[in-house]
Amino acid sequence: MQRAHIMNRYDALELRCPRLGGEVRFSYCRKEGGNLPCARIIACWQTFFPVAEYLQGTMDKESWDAFVGQAPKDKITTLMELIEAAKKHTEEDQ
């Protein structure tokens, strides 16, 4: 129960996503990459709370290593993934 509380502590916080152009919750950013957080999560959220420390504390070592080792994607791939993520996010809200 304690781990779930720690993992969900920031989930309701919202900010404007520079990639999507609208408001998103931290919970979305934490899962945007499927099993990994959005590659920009630290840059976007670091002014609100120590997000890198939070992620390291809530992710296992293999997931953290995969997250920090992500290679940047080309723009077309990123756009297609953003479209799919936005569709999924909209469906979850309904």
Contact map, one row per residue, 1 for C-alpha under 8 A:
1111100000000000000000000000000000000000000000000000000000000000000000000000000000000000000000
1111110000000000000000000000000000000000000000000000000000000000000000000000000000000000000000
1111111000000000000000000000000000000000000000000000000001000000000000000000000000000000000000
1111111100000000000000000000000000000000000000000000000000000000000000000000000000000000000000
1111111110000000000000000000000000000000000000000000000000000000000000000000000000000000000000
0111111110000000000000000000000000000000000000000000000001000000000000000000000000000000000000
0011111111100000000000000000000000000000000000000000000001000000000000000000000000000000000000
0001111111100000000000000010000000000000000000000000000000000000000000000000000000000000000000
0000111111110000000000000000000000000000000000000000000000000000000000000000000000000000000000
0000001111111000000000000110000000000000000000000000000000000000000000000000000000000000000000
0000001111111000000000001111000000000000000000000000000000000000000000000000000000000000000000
0000000011111100000000001110000000000000000000000000000000000000000000000000000000000000000000
0000000001111110000000001100000000000000000000000000000000000000000000000000000000000000000000
0000000000011111000000111100000000000000000000000000000000000000000000000000000000000000000000
0000000000001111100000111100000000000000000000000000000000000000000000000000000000000000000000
0000000000000111110011110000000000000000000000000000000000000000000000000000000000000000000000
0000000000000011111111110000000000000000000100000000000000000000000000000000000000000000000000
0000000000000001111111000000000000000000000000000000000000000000000000000000000000000000000000
0000000000000000111110000000000000000000000000000000000000000000000000000000000001000000000000
0000000000000000111111000000000000000000000000000000000000000000000000000000000001000100000000
0000000000000001111111100000000000000000000000000000000000000000000000000000000000000000000000
0000000000000001110111110000000000000000000000000000000000000000000000000000000000000000000000
0000000000000111100011111000000000000000000000000000000000000000000000000000000000000000000000
0000000000000111100001111101100000000000000000000000000000000000000000000000000000000000000000
0000000000111110000000111111100000000000000000000000000000000000000000000000000000000000000000
0000000001111110000000011111110000000000000000000000000000000000000000000000000000000000000000
0000000101110000000000001111111000000000000000000000000000000000000000000000000000000000000000
0000000000100000000000011111111100000000000000000000000000000000000000000000000000000000100000
0000000000000000000000011111111110001100100000000000000000000000000000000000000000000000000000
0000000000000000000000000111111110011100100000000000000000000000000000000000000000000000000000
0000000000000000000000000011111111111100000000000000000000000000000000000000000000000000000000
0000000000000000000000000001111111111100000000000000000000000000000000000000000000001000000000
0000000000000000000000000000111111111110000000000000000000000000000000000000000000000000000000
0000000000000000000000000000001111111000000000000000000000000000000000000000000000000000000000
0000000000000000000000000000001111111000000000000000000000000010000000000000000000000000000000
0000000000000000000000000000011111111100000000000000000000000010011000000000000000000000000000
0000000000000000000000000000111111111110100000000000000000000000001000000000000000000000000000
0000000000000000000000000000111110011111100000000000000000000000000000000000000000000000000000
0000000000000000000000000000000010001111110000000000000000000000001001000000000000000000000000
0000000000000000000000000000000000000111111100000000000000000000000000000000000000000000000000
0000000000000000000000000000110000001111111110000010000000000000000000000000000000000000000000
0000000000000000000000000000000000000011111111000011000000000000000000000000000000000000000000
0000000000000000000000000000000000000001111111000000000000000000000000000000000000000000000000
0000000000000000100000000000000000000001111111100000000000000000000000000000000000000000000000
0000000000000000000000000000000000000000111111111110000000000000000000000000000000000000000000
0000000000000000000000000000000000000000011111111111000000000000000000000000000000000000000000
0000000000000000000000000000000000000000000111111100000000000000000000000000000000000000000000
0000000000000000000000000000000000000000000011111100000000000000000000000000000000000000000000
0000000000000000000000000000000000000000000011111110000000000000000000000000000000000000000000
0000000000000000000000000000000000000000000011111111110000000000000000000000000000000000000000
0000000000000000000000000000000000000000110011001111111000000000000000000000000000000000000000
0000000000000000000000000000000000000000010001000111111100000000000000000000000000000000000000
0000000000000000000000000000000000000000000000000111111110000000000000000000000000000000000000
0000000000000000000000000000000000000000000000000111111111000000000000000000000000000000000000
0000000000000000000000000000000000000000000000000011111111100001000000000000000000000000000000
0000000000000000000000000000000000000000000000000001111111111001000000000000000000000000000000
0000000000000000000000000000000000000000000000000000111111110000000000000000000000000000000000
0010011000000000000000000000000000000000000000000000011111110000000000000000000000000000000000
0000000000000000000000000000000000000000000000000000001111111011000000000000000000000000000000
0000000000000000000000000000000000000000000000000000000111111111000000000000000000000000000000
0000000000000000000000000000000000000000000000000000000100111111100000000000000000000000000000
0000000000000000000000000000000000000000000000000000000000011111110000000000000000000000000000
0000000000000000000000000000000000110000000000000000000000111111111000000000000000000000000000
0000000000000000000000000000000000000000000000000000001100111111111100000000000000000000000000
0000000000000000000000000000000000000000000000000000000000001111111110000000000000000000000000
0000000000000000000000000000000000010000000000000000000000000111111111000000000000000000000000
0000000000000000000000000000000000011010000000000000000000000011111111000000000000000000000000
0000000000000000000000000000000000000000000000000000000000000001111111000000000000000000000000
0000000000000000000000000000000000000000000000000000000000000000111111100000000000000000000000
0000000000000000000000000000000000000010000000000000000000000000011111110000000000000000000000
0000000000000000000000000000000000000000000000000000000000000000000011111000000000000000000000
0000000000000000000000000000000000000000000000000000000000000000000001111100000000000000000000
0000000000000000000000000000000000000000000000000000000000000000000000111110110000000000000000
0000000000000000000000000000000000000000000000000000000000000000000000011111110000000000000000
0000000000000000000000000000000000000000000000000000000000000000000000001111111000000000000000
0000000000000000000000000000000000000000000000000000000000000000000000000111111100000000000000
0000000000000000000000000000000000000000000000000000000000000000000000001111111110000000000000
0000000000000000000000000000000000000000000000000000000000000000000000001111111111000000000000
0000000000000000000000000000000000000000000000000000000000000000000000000011111111100000000000
0000000000000000000000000000000000000000000000000000000000000000000000000001111111110000000000
0000000000000000000000000000000000000000000000000000000000000000000000000000111111111000000000
0000000000000000001100000000000000000000000000000000000000000000000000000000011111111100000000
0000000000000000000000000000000000000000000000000000000000000000000000000000001111111110000000
0000000000000000000000000000000000000000000000000000000000000000000000000000000111111111000000
0000000000000000000000000000000100000000000000000000000000000000000000000000000011111111100000
0000000000000000000100000000000000000000000000000000000000000000000000000000000001111111110000
0000000000000000000000000000000000000000000000000000000000000000000000000000000000111111111000
0000000000000000000000000000000000000000000000000000000000000000000000000000000000011111111100
0000000000000000000000000001000000000000000000000000000000000000000000000000000000001111111110
0000000000000000000000000000000000000000000000000000000000000000000000000000000000000111111111
0000000000000000000000000000000000000000000000000000000000000000000000000000000000000011111111
0000000000000000000000000000000000000000000000000000000000000000000000000000000000000001111111
0000000000000000000000000000000000000000000000000000000000000000000000000000000000000000111111
0000000000000000000000000000000000000000000000000000000000000000000000000000000000000000011111
